[in-house]
Amino acid sequence: MTDFSDREKGEERKFAMDEETAFRVAARRNKLLGQWAADKMGLTPEETDAYAKEVVQADFEEAGDEDVIRKVFGDLTSAGCEIDEAEVRSMLEEKAVEARRQLMSES
C-alpha cells in the first residue's frame, strides 16, 4: 500500500510543479508581450514597466489567452498602431517560446 501512496504523492508533486511552471511561463510571456506592445506604442521605460504589469494582470480576468489578446490589441489600436489581431496572436506564441527559454536558462 505504501508504494501506491508514494507513487500518488509523487504524481501530485509533479502535477503541482508542472502547474507552477505553466503559470510562470504564462506570466513571463505576458510581461514580454506587454513590453513588445509598449515599444510599438512608444512608451517610456517607466510606462513600459507599468504597462507590462497591466498585461500580466489582464490574464486573471478569464481563463485562456483571450483577455490578454483583447487588452493588447485594443491598446495598440487605440494608440493608432497599424496592427491586426493575428499579429498579436503570433507575437503571443513567440513570446511564450522566449519565456520558456528564459525560465529554463534561469534554472
Secondary structure, DSSP 4 states (H G I P E B T S, - for coil): -HHHHHHHHHHHHHHHHHHHHHHHHHHHHHHHHHHHHHHHHT--HHHHHHHHHHHHHHTTSSSSSHHHHHHHHHHHHHTT----HHHHHHHHHHHHHHHHHHHHHH-
